[in-house]
Amino acid sequence: MQPKLFKVLVGKEIRDDFNDSIQIFSPINNQIIGSIPRVKNKYQIDKICHEAKEAFAIYKNTSFESRKNKLLNFCELLNKNWDEISNLIVQEIAKSKRDAIKEIERTIDYIKLTIDEYEKMINKQPMIIDSNVHNIKGKTGKFYYEPLGVVLAISPFNYPLNLLMTKLAPALISGNVVVYKPATQGSCLGAFISLLLYESGFKNGEVSCVIGKGSEVGDWLIENSDINMITFTGSTSVGKRISQLNPLIPVSLELGGKDAAIVLKDADIAKTAANIVKGAFLYNGQRCTGIKRVLVDDKVAYKLVDAINYEINKLTVGSASEGNFDVTEMISANSIKYNLHLLLDALQKGALTDQNIRLINNNILAPIVLYNVNSNCKIYYEEQFGPVLPIISFKSIESAIEINNESEYGLQASIYTEDIELANKIAKSLDVVTVNINQSPSRGPDIFPFGGIKNSGKGMQGIKEAIISMNRIKGVIEND
């Protein structure tokens, strides 16, 4: 595949100056797949954000129908360009073509649901609070949603289209303008999407795509005084830095996770193992909602290990460029290195495995299951974000709850059991936002509220919650 030159939309301008560009390499073969004009200094960042603020003054007054039509135009362009988009996802982040197409389909659904949800919300405006509610004679409050202004959206590599649009769609339909920075590994797609947004009607500065390394431009974006809200998906360390650098504006942070699958002794072992393997190894475990550890009653621990090993053997392993394999290339050599570090550390400290450690071609680590994992192992606590699954035994439900809750993360958990009443009781004791019964963690359906506590995030998402986070309440009080 020949390297491609990607133009990029920045405000009203489509930039095509490749004299100063960033090069993107594919994790599949470590070859250059694209070059994109980049932003590299504070002056450029300040100019982009200031022009976005000027665009907001106009865009916030556009009609719902106008904004809706632009987003629907964009959905049509996603459909029209699905082959090019899915090929880009395959080449840039080594996701299978099958899963890339699913991401496009989900994104289109998300945008349309966002439009519908926003319309429901504005149709209920104004919210009226009068003397029938507060018992104060002659005072009526009318409350409206108003967009915040310039939204800075920073998206991750693992869902470069879907998680980008879960930020852009709620912002744009509400009347906000957006400055967005895709992950470096995802910038080719981010640039291409900016051109589709321009073609769909966002031509007056409503959208700016900033291409550049986060280490170079991130702080300038976060600290810029024209930014009114930040929505970020990525590492906990960067999320904490965002909160420190700009503490006075609204932020929505979707960060790391150490989601546990808690398996009770009465669980259907075969079904549970199949579900755990799917939840743990989808896109090589590179998901915040992936199962990152299994907590299992010691009475059925070895039975579960055998069943998971059986399911592991069904997984197909190969290059994303050569077929729809279950396990493909990881995003970088550093990710491979980190997972191997956690894996070897656990083996040195008493953990066992029935698989051989296999590195295949460029950046493929074959899936591996660790059992007899103890609290001395780094993988007991640390998020691996890869195809290594630790299994930890417990003697009582109370100890399983304790193991889950001592984690620094608090995103989701799963409970596998035939006793639904007990599962609901346990769920109330888990320090996570969402508990799944007999199913692996998931970000969807997108209409559900979604978020994390502790080092897993700040603020709630889901369609309605994302819209609310990007609006403020404007009150008008009438006094008779």
Secondary structure as the mmCIF struct_conf table of DSSP 4:
data_model
#
loop_
_struct_conf.conf_type_id
_struct_conf.id
_struct_conf.beg_label_comp_id
_struct_conf.beg_label_asym_id
_struct_conf.beg_label_seq_id
_struct_conf.end_label_comp_id
_struct_conf.end_label_asym_id
_struct_conf.end_label_seq_id
STRN STRN1 LYS A 4 LEU A 5
STRN STRN2 VAL A 8 VAL A 10
TURN_TY1_P TURN_TY1_P1 GLY A 11 LYS A 12
STRN STRN3 GLU A 13 ARG A 15
BEND BEND1 ASN A 19 ASP A 20
STRN STRN4 SER A 21 PHE A 25
TURN_TY1_P TURN_TY1_P2 PRO A 27 ASN A 29
BEND BEND2 ASN A 30 ASN A 30
STRN STRN5 ILE A 32 PRO A 37
BEND BEND3 ASN A 41 ASN A 41
HELX_RH_AL_P HELX_RH_AL_P1 LYS A 42 TYR A 59
TURN_TY1_P TURN_TY1_P3 LYS A 60 ASN A 61
BEND BEND4 THR A 62 THR A 62
HELX_RH_AL_P HELX_RH_AL_P2 PHE A 64 LYS A 80
TURN_TY1_P TURN_TY1_P4 ASN A 81 ASN A 81
HELX_RH_AL_P HELX_RH_AL_P3 TRP A 82 ILE A 93
HELX_RH_AL_P HELX_RH_AL_P4 LYS A 97 ASN A 123
TURN_TY1_P TURN_TY1_P5 LYS A 124 LYS A 124
HELX_LH_PP_P HELX_LH_PP_P1 GLN A 125 GLN A 125
BEND BEND5 PRO A 126 PRO A 126
STRN STRN6 MET A 127 ILE A 129
HELX_RH_AL_P HELX_RH_AL_P5 SER A 131 HIS A 134
TURN_TY1_P TURN_TY1_P6 LYS A 137 GLY A 138
STRN STRN7 LYS A 139 PRO A 147
BEND BEND6 GLY A 149 GLY A 149
STRN STRN8 VAL A 150 ILE A 154
BEND BEND7 PHE A 157 TYR A 159
TURN_TY1_P TURN_TY1_P7 PRO A 160 LEU A 161
HELX_RH_AL_P HELX_RH_AL_P6 ASN A 162 SER A 174
TURN_TY1_P TURN_TY1_P8 GLY A 175 GLY A 175
STRN STRN9 VAL A 177 LYS A 181
BEND BEND8 THR A 184 THR A 184
TURN_TY1_P TURN_TY1_P9 GLN A 185 GLY A 186
HELX_RH_AL_P HELX_RH_AL_P7 SER A 187 GLU A 199
TURN_TY1_P TURN_TY1_P10 SER A 200 GLY A 201
BEND BEND9 ASN A 204 GLU A 206
STRN STRN10 VAL A 207 CYS A 209
BEND BEND10 GLY A 212 GLY A 212
HELX_RH_AL_P HELX_RH_AL_P8 GLY A 214 GLU A 223
TURN_TY1_P TURN_TY1_P11 SER A 225 ASP A 226
STRN STRN11 MET A 229 THR A 233
BEND BEND11 GLY A 234 GLY A 234
HELX_RH_AL_P HELX_RH_AL_P9 THR A 236 LEU A 245
BEND BEND12 ASN A 246 ASN A 246
TURN_TY1_P TURN_TY1_P12 PRO A 247 LEU A 248
BEND BEND13 ILE A 249 ILE A 249
STRN STRN12 VAL A 251 GLU A 254
STRN STRN13 ALA A 260 VAL A 263
TURN_TY1_P TURN_TY1_P13 LYS A 265 ASP A 266
BEND BEND14 ALA A 267 ALA A 267
HELX_RH_AL_P HELX_RH_AL_P10 ILE A 269 PHE A 281
HELX_RH_3T_P HELX_RH_3T_P1 LEU A 282 GLY A 285
BEND BEND15 ARG A 287 ARG A 287
TURN_TY1_P TURN_TY1_P14 CYS A 288 THR A 289
BEND BEND16 GLY A 290 GLY A 290
STRN STRN14 ARG A 293 ASP A 297
TURN_TY1_P TURN_TY1_P15 ASP A 298 LYS A 299
BEND BEND17 VAL A 300 VAL A 300
HELX_RH_AL_P HELX_RH_AL_P11 ALA A 301 ILE A 312
TURN_TY1_P TURN_TY1_P16 ASN A 313 LYS A 314
STRN STRN15 VAL A 317 VAL A 317
TURN_TY1_P TURN_TY1_P17 ALA A 320 SER A 321
BEND BEND18 GLU A 322 GLY A 323
BEND BEND19 ASP A 326 ASP A 326
STRN STRN16 VAL A 327 VAL A 327
BEND BEND20 ILE A 331 ILE A 331
HELX_RH_AL_P HELX_RH_AL_P12 ALA A 333 GLN A 348
TURN_TY1_P TURN_TY1_P18 LYS A 349 GLY A 350
STRN STRN17 LEU A 352 LEU A 352
BEND BEND21 ASP A 354 GLN A 355
STRN STRN18 LEU A 359 ILE A 360
TURN_TY1_P TURN_TY1_P19 ASN A 361 ASN A 363
STRN STRN19 ILE A 364 LEU A 365
STRN STRN20 ILE A 368 LEU A 370
STRN STRN21 TYR A 371 TYR A 371
BEND BEND22 ASN A 372 ASN A 372
TURN_TY1_P TURN_TY1_P20 SER A 375 ASN A 376
BEND BEND23 CYS A 377 CYS A 377
HELX_RH_3T_P HELX_RH_3T_P2 LYS A 378 TYR A 380
TURN_TY1_P TURN_TY1_P21 TYR A 381 TYR A 381
BEND BEND24 GLU A 382 GLU A 382
BEND BEND25 GLY A 386 PRO A 387
STRN STRN22 VAL A 388 PHE A 394
BEND BEND26 LYS A 395 SER A 396
HELX_RH_AL_P HELX_RH_AL_P13 ILE A 397 ASN A 405
TURN_TY1_P TURN_TY1_P22 GLU A 406 GLU A 406
BEND BEND27 SER A 407 GLU A 408
STRN STRN23 TYR A 409 GLY A 410
BEND BEND28 LEU A 411 LEU A 411
STRN STRN24 GLN A 412 TYR A 416
BEND BEND29 GLU A 418 GLU A 418
HELX_RH_AL_P HELX_RH_AL_P14 ILE A 420 ALA A 427
TURN_TY1_P TURN_TY1_P23 LYS A 428 SER A 429
BEND BEND30 LEU A 430 VAL A 433
STRN STRN25 THR A 434 ILE A 437
BEND BEND31 ASN A 438 GLN A 439
BEND BEND32 ARG A 443 ARG A 443
BEND BEND33 PRO A 445 PRO A 445
TURN_TY1_P TURN_TY1_P24 ASP A 446 ILE A 447
BEND BEND34 PHE A 448 PHE A 448
STRN STRN26 PHE A 450 GLY A 451
STRN STRN27 ILE A 453 LYS A 454
TURN_TY1_P TURN_TY1_P25 ASN A 455 SER A 456
STRN STRN28 GLY A 457 LYS A 458
BEND BEND35 GLY A 459 GLY A 459
STRN STRN29 MET A 460 GLN A 461
BEND BEND36 GLY A 462 GLY A 462
HELX_RH_AL_P HELX_RH_AL_P15 ILE A 463 SER A 469
TURN_TY1_P TURN_TY1_P26 MET A 470 MET A 470
STRN STRN30 ASN A 471 ASN A 479
#
